[in-house]
Amino acid sequence: MSNYTHTWSVVVLGATGHVVRVEAKRARSLPGFTVIGLPDSALREASHRVGAAISSGALPFPSGHLTVNLAPASLKKAGTGFDLAIAVAAIATASAKCRNIARECVSR
């Protein structure tokens, strides 16, 4: 079973929207949550918001360490607008059923 998946989001810079690939990988190690790919401070705190939202729902939070990469890294990502895409990708790392659906989603 794969513990990697991706979904899509959009970052708006000026009047232009840029597609961002939200990649999530779950590793069997100590629990943790890391967001990489040039996130601002609000986006780095997504781990707390997303973790609380998933845990309060009917789905279990994926076990182990979750690393979320926002690609391309050259674009600055800011704010809480990526939380939904991060949550979808996180859930999909633990569920094969959700994985195929997540790869076709774009959220903002």
NUZAVEX-407235 format. One record per atom (N, C-alpha, C): x, y, z; atom name; residue in three letters. Coordinates in nm, 3 decimals, padded with zeros to 5 digits, always signed. Layout:
<dodos>
<px->X	py->Y	pz->Z	name->CA	resn->Ala>
...
</dodos>
This chain:
<dodos>
<px->+00.084	py->-00.118	pz->+00.000	name->N	resn->Met>
<px->+00.000	py->+00.000	pz->+00.000	name->CA	resn->Met>
<px->+00.088	py->+00.125	pz->+00.000	name->C	resn->Met>
<px->+00.057	py->+00.217	pz->-00.087	name->N	resn->Ser>
<px->+00.135	py->+00.340	pz->-00.099	name->CA	resn->Ser>
<px->+00.100	py->+00.435	pz->+00.014	name->C	resn->Ser>
<px->+00.199	py->+00.504	pz->+00.066	name->N	resn->Asn>
<px->+00.175	py->+00.604	pz->+00.170	name->CA	resn->Asn>
<px->+00.207	py->+00.744	pz->+00.116	name->C	resn->Asn>
<px->+00.201	py->+00.760	pz->-00.015	name->N	resn->Tyr>
<px->+00.223	py->+00.887	pz->-00.081	name->CA	resn->Tyr>
<px->+00.102	py->+00.920	pz->-00.167	name->C	resn->Tyr>
<px->+00.064	py->+01.046	pz->-00.169	name->N	resn->Thr>
<px->-00.040	py->+01.091	pz->-00.260	name->CA	resn->Thr>
<px->-00.022	py->+01.240	pz->-00.285	name->C	resn->Thr>
<px->-00.102	py->+01.293	pz->-00.374	name->N	resn->His>
<px->-00.100	py->+01.437	pz->-00.400	name->CA	resn->His>
<px->-00.240	py->+01.484	pz->-00.437	name->C	resn->His>
<px->-00.259	py->+01.612	pz->-00.420	name->N	resn->Thr>
<px->-00.380	py->+01.680	pz->-00.465	name->CA	resn->Thr>
<px->-00.335	py->+01.817	pz->-00.513	name->C	resn->Thr>
<px->-00.428	py->+01.904	pz->-00.544	name->N	resn->Trp>
<px->-00.394	py->+02.032	pz->-00.606	name->CA	resn->Trp>
<px->-00.458	py->+02.148	pz->-00.532	name->C	resn->Trp>
<px->-00.394	py->+02.263	pz->-00.537	name->N	resn->Ser>
<px->-00.448	py->+02.388	pz->-00.485	name->CA	resn->Ser>
<px->-00.400	py->+02.500	pz->-00.577	name->C	resn->Ser>
<px->-00.436	py->+02.622	pz->-00.543	name->N	resn->Val>
<px->-00.399	py->+02.737	pz->-00.624	name->CA	resn->Val>
<px->-00.349	py->+02.847	pz->-00.533	name->C	resn->Val>
<px->-00.242	py->+02.914	pz->-00.574	name->N	resn->Val>
<px->-00.194	py->+03.033	pz->-00.505	name->CA	resn->Val>
<px->-00.211	py->+03.150	pz->-00.601	name->C	resn->Val>
<px->-00.262	py->+03.261	pz->-00.549	name->N	resn->Val>
<px->-00.283	py->+03.380	pz->-00.631	name->CA	resn->Val>
<px->-00.174	py->+03.481	pz->-00.597	name->C	resn->Val>
<px->-00.098	py->+03.520	pz->-00.698	name->N	resn->Leu>
<px->+00.005	py->+03.621	pz->-00.683	name->CA	resn->Leu>
<px->-00.028	py->+03.735	pz->-00.778	name->C	resn->Leu>
<px->-00.067	py->+03.848	pz->-00.722	name->N	resn->Gly>
<px->-00.114	py->+03.959	pz->-00.805	name->CA	resn->Gly>
<px->-00.247	py->+03.922	pz->-00.867	name->C	resn->Gly>
<px->-00.255	py->+03.925	pz->-00.997	name->N	resn->Ala>
<px->-00.378	py->+03.889	pz->-01.067	name->CA	resn->Ala>
<px->-00.367	py->+03.752	pz->-01.133	name->C	resn->Ala>
<px->-00.262	py->+03.679	pz->-01.100	name->N	resn->Thr>
<px->-00.237	py->+03.551	pz->-01.166	name->CA	resn->Thr>
<px->-00.248	py->+03.436	pz->-01.067	name->C	resn->Thr>
<px->-00.319	py->+03.332	pz->-01.107	name->N	resn->Gly>
<px->-00.329	py->+03.211	pz->-01.026	name->CA	resn->Gly>
<px->-00.227	py->+03.109	pz->-01.072	name->C	resn->Gly>
<px->-00.164	py->+03.042	pz->-00.977	name->N	resn->His>
<px->-00.065	py->+02.939	pz->-01.008	name->CA	resn->His>
<px->-00.108	py->+02.809	pz->-00.940	name->C	resn->His>
<px->-00.105	py->+02.700	pz->-01.015	name->N	resn->Val>
<px->-00.141	py->+02.570	pz->-00.960	name->CA	resn->Val>
<px->-00.028	py->+02.519	pz->-00.870	name->C	resn->Val>
<px->-00.067	py->+02.468	pz->-00.753	name->N	resn->Val>
<px->+00.029	py->+02.415	pz->-00.657	name->CA	resn->Val>
<px->-00.004	py->+02.268	pz->-00.633	name->C	resn->Val>
<px->+00.095	py->+02.185	pz->-00.643	name->N	resn->Arg>
<px->+00.079	py->+02.042	pz->-00.615	name->CA	resn->Arg>
<px->+00.104	py->+02.021	pz->-00.466	name->C	resn->Arg>
<px->+00.005	py->+01.967	pz->-00.397	name->N	resn->Val>
<px->+00.015	py->+01.941	pz->-00.254	name->CA	resn->Val>
<px->+00.044	py->+01.792	pz->-00.239	name->C	resn->Val>
<px->+00.169	py->+01.760	pz->-00.206	name->N	resn->Glu>
<px->+00.214	py->+01.622	pz->-00.195	name->CA	resn->Glu>
<px->+00.222	py->+01.583	pz->-00.048	name->C	resn->Glu>
<px->+00.175	py->+01.464	pz->-00.015	name->N	resn->Ala>
<px->+00.182	py->+01.418	pz->+00.124	name->CA	resn->Ala>
<px->+00.243	py->+01.278	pz->+00.127	name->C	resn->Ala>
<px->+00.333	py->+01.259	pz->+00.223	name->N	resn->Lys>
<px->+00.399	py->+01.128	pz->+00.240	name->CA	resn->Lys>
<px->+00.396	py->+01.094	pz->+00.387	name->C	resn->Lys>
<px->+00.348	py->+00.975	pz->+00.416	name->N	resn->Arg>
<px->+00.341	py->+00.927	pz->+00.554	name->CA	resn->Arg>
<px->+00.455	py->+00.828	pz->+00.575	name->C	resn->Arg>
<px->+00.534	py->+00.850	pz->+00.680	name->N	resn->Ala>
<px->+00.646	py->+00.761	pz->+00.713	name->CA	resn->Ala>
<px->+00.617	py->+00.691	pz->+00.846	name->C	resn->Ala>
<px->+00.657	py->+00.568	pz->+00.853	name->N	resn->Arg>
<px->+00.639	py->+00.492	pz->+00.977	name->CA	resn->Arg>
<px->+00.753	py->+00.529	pz->+01.072	name->C	resn->Arg>
<px->+00.732	py->+00.633	pz->+01.149	name->N	resn->Ser>
<px->+00.832	py->+00.679	pz->+01.244	name->CA	resn->Ser>
<px->+00.759	py->+00.752	pz->+01.356	name->C	resn->Ser>
<px->+00.832	py->+00.829	pz->+01.433	name->N	resn->Leu>
<px->+00.770	py->+00.905	pz->+01.541	name->CA	resn->Leu>
<px->+00.665	py->+01.000	pz->+01.485	name->C	resn->Leu>
<px->+00.555	py->+01.019	pz->+01.555	name->N	resn->Pro>
<px->+00.449	py->+01.109	pz->+01.506	name->CA	resn->Pro>
<px->+00.501	py->+01.251	pz->+01.485	name->C	resn->Pro>
<px->+00.456	py->+01.313	pz->+01.380	name->N	resn->Gly>
<px->+00.494	py->+01.450	pz->+01.350	name->CA	resn->Gly>
<px->+00.424	py->+01.497	pz->+01.225	name->C	resn->Gly>
<px->+00.438	py->+01.626	pz->+01.197	name->N	resn->Phe>
<px->+00.370	py->+01.686	pz->+01.082	name->CA	resn->Phe>
<px->+00.457	py->+01.801	pz->+01.037	name->C	resn->Phe>
<px->+00.507	py->+01.796	pz->+00.914	name->N	resn->Thr>
<px->+00.595	py->+01.900	pz->+00.862	name->CA	resn->Thr>
<px->+00.541	py->+01.950	pz->+00.729	name->C	resn->Thr>
<px->+00.539	py->+02.083	pz->+00.713	name->N	resn->Val>
<px->+00.499	py->+02.146	pz->+00.587	name->CA	resn->Val>
<px->+00.623	py->+02.213	pz->+00.528	name->C	resn->Val>
<px->+00.657	py->+02.177	pz->+00.402	name->N	resn->Ile>
<px->+00.773	py->+02.235	pz->+00.336	name->CA	resn->Ile>
<px->+00.731	py->+02.293	pz->+00.201	name->C	resn->Ile>
<px->+00.816	py->+02.374	pz->+00.140	name->N	resn->Gly>
<px->+00.787	py->+02.431	pz->+00.009	name->CA	resn->Gly>
<px->+00.760	py->+02.580	pz->+00.015	name->C	resn->Gly>
<px->+00.835	py->+02.654	pz->+00.094	name->N	resn->Leu>
<px->+00.825	py->+02.799	pz->+00.110	name->CA	resn->Leu>
<px->+00.692	py->+02.845	pz->+00.171	name->C	resn->Leu>
<px->+00.650	py->+02.783	pz->+00.283	name->N	resn->Pro>
<px->+00.528	py->+02.829	pz->+00.350	name->CA	resn->Pro>
<px->+00.557	py->+02.949	pz->+00.440	name->C	resn->Pro>
<px->+00.456	py->+03.035	pz->+00.459	name->N	resn->Asp>
<px->+00.471	py->+03.143	pz->+00.556	name->CA	resn->Asp>
<px->+00.438	py->+03.089	pz->+00.696	name->C	resn->Asp>
<px->+00.443	py->+03.175	pz->+00.799	name->N	resn->Ser>
<px->+00.422	py->+03.127	pz->+00.936	name->CA	resn->Ser>
<px->+00.280	py->+03.075	pz->+00.958	name->C	resn->Ser>
<px->+00.180	py->+03.136	pz->+00.897	name->N	resn->Ala>
<px->+00.042	py->+03.088	pz->+00.912	name->CA	resn->Ala>
<px->+00.026	py->+02.950	pz->+00.848	name->C	resn->Ala>
<px->+00.091	py->+02.928	pz->+00.738	name->N	resn->Leu>
<px->+00.083	py->+02.799	pz->+00.669	name->CA	resn->Leu>
<px->+00.159	py->+02.691	pz->+00.744	name->C	resn->Leu>
<px->+00.269	py->+02.728	pz->+00.811	name->N	resn->Arg>
<px->+00.342	py->+02.630	pz->+00.891	name->CA	resn->Arg>
<px->+00.257	py->+02.580	pz->+01.008	name->C	resn->Arg>
<px->+00.162	py->+02.661	pz->+01.054	name->N	resn->Glu>
<px->+00.073	py->+02.620	pz->+01.163	name->CA	resn->Glu>
<px->-00.043	py->+02.534	pz->+01.113	name->C	resn->Glu>
<px->-00.049	py->+02.506	pz->+00.985	name->N	resn->Ala>
<px->-00.156	py->+02.422	pz->+00.929	name->CA	resn->Ala>
<px->-00.159	py->+02.286	pz->+00.996	name->C	resn->Ala>
<px->-00.045	py->+02.238	pz->+01.042	name->N	resn->Ser>
<px->-00.042	py->+02.106	pz->+01.106	name->CA	resn->Ser>
<px->-00.137	py->+02.101	pz->+01.225	name->C	resn->Ser>
<px->-00.145	py->+02.208	pz->+01.302	name->N	resn->His>
<px->-00.234	py->+02.212	pz->+01.419	name->CA	resn->His>
<px->-00.380	py->+02.219	pz->+01.376	name->C	resn->His>
<px->-00.411	py->+02.305	pz->+01.279	name->N	resn->Arg>
<px->-00.549	py->+02.319	pz->+01.234	name->CA	resn->Arg>
<px->-00.599	py->+02.194	pz->+01.164	name->C	resn->Arg>
<px->-00.518	py->+02.140	pz->+01.074	name->N	resn->Val>
<px->-00.558	py->+02.021	pz->+00.998	name->CA	resn->Val>
<px->-00.568	py->+01.900	pz->+01.091	name->C	resn->Val>
<px->-00.473	py->+01.885	pz->+01.180	name->N	resn->Gly>
<px->-00.478	py->+01.773	pz->+01.275	name->CA	resn->Gly>
<px->-00.603	py->+01.776	pz->+01.362	name->C	resn->Gly>
<px->-00.637	py->+01.894	pz->+01.411	name->N	resn->Ala>
<px->-00.758	py->+01.908	pz->+01.494	name->CA	resn->Ala>
<px->-00.884	py->+01.881	pz->+01.414	name->C	resn->Ala>
<px->-00.889	py->+01.929	pz->+01.290	name->N	resn->Ala>
<px->-01.008	py->+01.909	pz->+01.207	name->CA	resn->Ala>
<px->-01.028	py->+01.761	pz->+01.173	name->C	resn->Ala>
<px->-00.921	py->+01.693	pz->+01.135	name->N	resn->Ile>
<px->-00.933	py->+01.551	pz->+01.101	name->CA	resn->Ile>
<px->-00.969	py->+01.470	pz->+01.225	name->C	resn->Ile>
<px->-00.905	py->+01.498	pz->+01.337	name->N	resn->Ser>
<px->-00.930	py->+01.423	pz->+01.460	name->CA	resn->Ser>
<px->-01.072	py->+01.442	pz->+01.512	name->C	resn->Ser>
<px->-01.131	py->+01.558	pz->+01.487	name->N	resn->Ser>
<px->-01.266	py->+01.582	pz->+01.537	name->CA	resn->Ser>
<px->-01.373	py->+01.524	pz->+01.444	name->C	resn->Ser>
<px->-01.332	py->+01.479	pz->+01.327	name->N	resn->Gly>
<px->-01.424	py->+01.416	pz->+01.233	name->CA	resn->Gly>
<px->-01.429	py->+01.266	pz->+01.252	name->C	resn->Gly>
<px->-01.488	py->+01.197	pz->+01.158	name->N	resn->Ala>
<px->-01.504	py->+01.052	pz->+01.167	name->CA	resn->Ala>
<px->-01.380	py->+00.976	pz->+01.120	name->C	resn->Ala>
<px->-01.285	py->+01.044	pz->+01.061	name->N	resn->Leu>
<px->-01.167	py->+00.977	pz->+01.006	name->CA	resn->Leu>
<px->-01.049	py->+00.988	pz->+01.102	name->C	resn->Leu>
<px->-00.969	py->+00.882	pz->+01.114	name->N	resn->Pro>
<px->-00.851	py->+00.889	pz->+01.201	name->CA	resn->Pro>
<px->-00.739	py->+00.966	pz->+01.134	name->C	resn->Pro>
<px->-00.662	py->+01.037	pz->+01.214	name->N	resn->Phe>
<px->-00.545	py->+01.106	pz->+01.161	name->CA	resn->Phe>
<px->-00.440	py->+01.002	pz->+01.128	name->C	resn->Phe>
<px->-00.374	py->+01.012	pz->+01.013	name->N	resn->Pro>
<px->-00.274	py->+00.911	pz->+00.975	name->CA	resn->Pro>
<px->-00.164	py->+00.899	pz->+01.081	name->C	resn->Pro>
<px->-00.126	py->+00.774	pz->+01.110	name->N	resn->Ser>
<px->-00.022	py->+00.751	pz->+01.210	name->CA	resn->Ser>
<px->+00.116	py->+00.775	pz->+01.148	name->C	resn->Ser>
<px->+00.213	py->+00.798	pz->+01.233	name->N	resn->Gly>
<px->+00.350	py->+00.821	pz->+01.187	name->CA	resn->Gly>
<px->+00.377	py->+00.968	pz->+01.159	name->C	resn->Gly>
<px->+00.481	py->+00.992	pz->+01.083	name->N	resn->His>
<px->+00.521	py->+01.129	pz->+01.049	name->CA	resn->His>
<px->+00.467	py->+01.164	pz->+00.910	name->C	resn->His>
<px->+00.399	py->+01.277	pz->+00.901	name->N	resn->Leu>
<px->+00.342	py->+01.323	pz->+00.775	name->CA	resn->Leu>
<px->+00.423	py->+01.443	pz->+00.726	name->C	resn->Leu>
<px->+00.475	py->+01.433	pz->+00.604	name->N	resn->Thr>
<px->+00.546	py->+01.544	pz->+00.542	name->CA	resn->Thr>
<px->+00.462	py->+01.591	pz->+00.424	name->C	resn->Thr>
<px->+00.432	py->+01.721	pz->+00.421	name->N	resn->Val>
<px->+00.354	py->+01.781	pz->+00.313	name->CA	resn->Val>
<px->+00.445	py->+01.878	pz->+00.239	name->C	resn->Val>
<px->+00.456	py->+01.857	pz->+00.108	name->N	resn->Asn>
<px->+00.537	py->+01.943	pz->+00.023	name->CA	resn->Asn>
<px->+00.444	py->+02.023	pz->-00.068	name->C	resn->Asn>
<px->+00.466	py->+02.153	pz->-00.075	name->N	resn->Leu>
<px->+00.389	py->+02.241	pz->-00.162	name->CA	resn->Leu>
<px->+00.479	py->+02.280	pz->-00.278	name->C	resn->Leu>
<px->+00.450	py->+02.225	pz->-00.396	name->N	resn->Ala>
<px->+00.537	py->+02.245	pz->-00.512	name->CA	resn->Ala>
<px->+00.465	py->+02.328	pz->-00.619	name->C	resn->Ala>
<px->+00.532	py->+02.417	pz->-00.685	name->N	resn->Pro>
<px->+00.676	py->+02.439	pz->-00.684	name->CA	resn->Pro>
<px->+00.720	py->+02.523	pz->-00.565	name->C	resn->Pro>
<px->+00.839	py->+02.494	pz->-00.517	name->N	resn->Ala>
<px->+00.891	py->+02.563	pz->-00.399	name->CA	resn->Ala>
<px->+00.926	py->+02.709	pz->-00.428	name->C	resn->Ala>
<px->+00.937	py->+02.745	pz->-00.553	name->N	resn->Ser>
<px->+00.975	py->+02.883	pz->-00.588	name->CA	resn->Ser>
<px->+00.863	py->+02.983	pz->-00.564	name->C	resn->Ser>
<px->+00.738	py->+02.937	pz->-00.551	name->N	resn->Leu>
<px->+00.625	py->+03.027	pz->-00.525	name->CA	resn->Leu>
<px->+00.604	py->+03.041	pz->-00.375	name->C	resn->Leu>
<px->+00.589	py->+03.165	pz->-00.327	name->N	resn->Lys>
<px->+00.560	py->+03.187	pz->-00.186	name->CA	resn->Lys>
<px->+00.415	py->+03.151	pz->-00.160	name->C	resn->Lys>
<px->+00.392	py->+03.068	pz->-00.058	name->N	resn->Lys>
<px->+00.257	py->+03.029	pz->-00.019	name->CA	resn->Lys>
<px->+00.225	py->+03.093	pz->+00.115	name->C	resn->Lys>
<px->+00.104	py->+03.149	pz->+00.127	name->N	resn->Ala>
<px->+00.067	py->+03.222	pz->+00.248	name->CA	resn->Ala>
<px->-00.077	py->+03.192	pz->+00.287	name->C	resn->Ala>
<px->-00.103	py->+03.202	pz->+00.417	name->N	resn->Gly>
<px->-00.239	py->+03.196	pz->+00.467	name->CA	resn->Gly>
<px->-00.292	py->+03.056	pz->+00.492	name->C	resn->Gly>
<px->-00.422	py->+03.051	pz->+00.521	name->N	resn->Thr>
<px->-00.486	py->+02.926	pz->+00.557	name->CA	resn->Thr>
<px->-00.559	py->+02.860	pz->+00.440	name->C	resn->Thr>
<px->-00.546	py->+02.914	pz->+00.322	name->N	resn->Gly>
<px->-00.618	py->+02.863	pz->+00.206	name->CA	resn->Gly>
<px->-00.576	py->+02.725	pz->+00.160	name->C	resn->Gly>
<px->-00.464	py->+02.674	pz->+00.209	name->N	resn->Phe>
<px->-00.418	py->+02.541	pz->+00.170	name->CA	resn->Phe>
<px->-00.464	py->+02.432	pz->+00.266	name->C	resn->Phe>
<px->-00.532	py->+02.469	pz->+00.375	name->N	resn->Asp>
<px->-00.570	py->+02.372	pz->+00.478	name->CA	resn->Asp>
<px->-00.654	py->+02.257	pz->+00.423	name->C	resn->Asp>
<px->-00.751	py->+02.286	pz->+00.338	name->N	resn->Leu>
<px->-00.837	py->+02.180	pz->+00.284	name->CA	resn->Leu>
<px->-00.756	py->+02.084	pz->+00.198	name->C	resn->Leu>
<px->-00.672	py->+02.135	pz->+00.110	name->N	resn->Ala>
<px->-00.590	py->+02.049	pz->+00.025	name->CA	resn->Ala>
<px->-00.495	py->+01.965	pz->+00.110	name->C	resn->Ala>
<px->-00.438	py->+02.023	pz->+00.214	name->N	resn->Ile>
<px->-00.349	py->+01.948	pz->+00.303	name->CA	resn->Ile>
<px->-00.426	py->+01.839	pz->+00.375	name->C	resn->Ile>
<px->-00.546	py->+01.869	pz->+00.422	name->N	resn->Ala>
<px->-00.628	py->+01.769	pz->+00.491	name->CA	resn->Ala>
<px->-00.666	py->+01.654	pz->+00.398	name->C	resn->Ala>
<px->-00.706	py->+01.686	pz->+00.275	name->N	resn->Val>
<px->-00.742	py->+01.582	pz->+00.178	name->CA	resn->Val>
<px->-00.622	py->+01.493	pz->+00.150	name->C	resn->Val>
<px->-00.507	py->+01.552	pz->+00.129	name->N	resn->Ala>
<px->-00.386	py->+01.473	pz->+00.102	name->CA	resn->Ala>
<px->-00.348	py->+01.388	pz->+00.223	name->C	resn->Ala>
<px->-00.361	py->+01.443	pz->+00.343	name->N	resn->Ala>
<px->-00.326	py->+01.368	pz->+00.465	name->CA	resn->Ala>
<px->-00.417	py->+01.247	pz->+00.481	name->C	resn->Ala>
<px->-00.546	py->+01.266	pz->+00.463	name->N	resn->Ile>
<px->-00.640	py->+01.154	pz->+00.475	name->CA	resn->Ile>
<px->-00.613	py->+01.050	pz->+00.369	name->C	resn->Ile>
<px->-00.582	py->+01.093	pz->+00.249	name->N	resn->Ala>
<px->-00.559	py->+01.000	pz->+00.139	name->CA	resn->Ala>
<px->-00.435	py->+00.914	pz->+00.157	name->C	resn->Ala>
<px->-00.338	py->+00.958	pz->+00.238	name->N	resn->Thr>
<px->-00.220	py->+00.874	pz->+00.262	name->CA	resn->Thr>
<px->-00.256	py->+00.748	pz->+00.339	name->C	resn->Thr>
<px->-00.366	py->+00.751	pz->+00.411	name->N	resn->Ala>
<px->-00.407	py->+00.635	pz->+00.492	name->CA	resn->Ala>
<px->-00.521	py->+00.557	pz->+00.429	name->C	resn->Ala>
<px->-00.575	py->+00.602	pz->+00.317	name->N	resn->Ser>
<px->-00.692	py->+00.538	pz->+00.258	name->CA	resn->Ser>
<px->-00.676	py->+00.524	pz->+00.107	name->C	resn->Ser>
<px->-00.669	py->+00.401	pz->+00.061	name->N	resn->Ala>
<px->-00.656	py->+00.377	pz->-00.083	name->CA	resn->Ala>
<px->-00.780	py->+00.426	pz->-00.158	name->C	resn->Ala>
<px->-00.895	py->+00.418	pz->-00.095	name->N	resn->Lys>
<px->-01.019	py->+00.463	pz->-00.158	name->CA	resn->Lys>
<px->-01.016	py->+00.614	pz->-00.185	name->C	resn->Lys>
<px->-00.962	py->+00.689	pz->-00.091	name->N	resn->Cys>
<px->-00.955	py->+00.835	pz->-00.105	name->CA	resn->Cys>
<px->-00.843	py->+00.880	pz->-00.198	name->C	resn->Cys>
<px->-00.741	py->+00.796	pz->-00.214	name->N	resn->Arg>
<px->-00.621	py->+00.837	pz->-00.289	name->CA	resn->Arg>
<px->-00.652	py->+00.877	pz->-00.432	name->C	resn->Arg>
<px->-00.730	py->+00.798	pz->-00.503	name->N	resn->Asn>
<px->-00.761	py->+00.829	pz->-00.643	name->CA	resn->Asn>
<px->-00.848	py->+00.953	pz->-00.654	name->C	resn->Asn>
<px->-00.939	py->+00.972	pz->-00.562	name->N	resn->Ile>
<px->-01.025	py->+01.091	pz->-00.562	name->CA	resn->Ile>
<px->-00.941	py->+01.216	pz->-00.535	name->C	resn->Ile>
<px->-00.848	py->+01.208	pz->-00.440	name->N	resn->Ala>
<px->-00.767	py->+01.323	pz->-00.404	name->CA	resn->Ala>
<px->-00.683	py->+01.374	pz->-00.520	name->C	resn->Ala>
<px->-00.636	py->+01.284	pz->-00.603	name->N	resn->Arg>
<px->-00.549	py->+01.324	pz->-00.714	name->CA	resn->Arg>
<px->-00.622	py->+01.405	pz->-00.821	name->C	resn->Arg>
<px->-00.754	py->+01.402	pz->-00.817	name->N	resn->Glu>
<px->-00.833	py->+01.476	pz->-00.916	name->CA	resn->Glu>
<px->-00.893	py->+01.604	pz->-00.860	name->C	resn->Glu>
<px->-00.869	py->+01.634	pz->-00.733	name->N	resn->Cys>
<px->-00.929	py->+01.751	pz->-00.668	name->CA	resn->Cys>
<px->-00.840	py->+01.874	pz->-00.676	name->C	resn->Cys>
<px->-00.903	py->+01.989	pz->-00.690	name->N	resn->Val>
<px->-00.835	py->+02.117	pz->-00.678	name->CA	resn->Val>
<px->-00.914	py->+02.197	pz->-00.575	name->C	resn->Val>
<px->-00.848	py->+02.246	pz->-00.473	name->N	resn->Ser>
<px->-00.919	py->+02.321	pz->-00.369	name->CA	resn->Ser>
<px->-00.847	py->+02.452	pz->-00.340	name->C	resn->Ser>
<px->-00.924	py->+02.550	pz->-00.307	name->N	resn->Arg>
<px->-00.870	py->+02.681	pz->-00.266	name->CA	resn->Arg>
<px->-00.973	py->+02.751	pz->-00.183	name->C	resn->Arg>
</dodos>
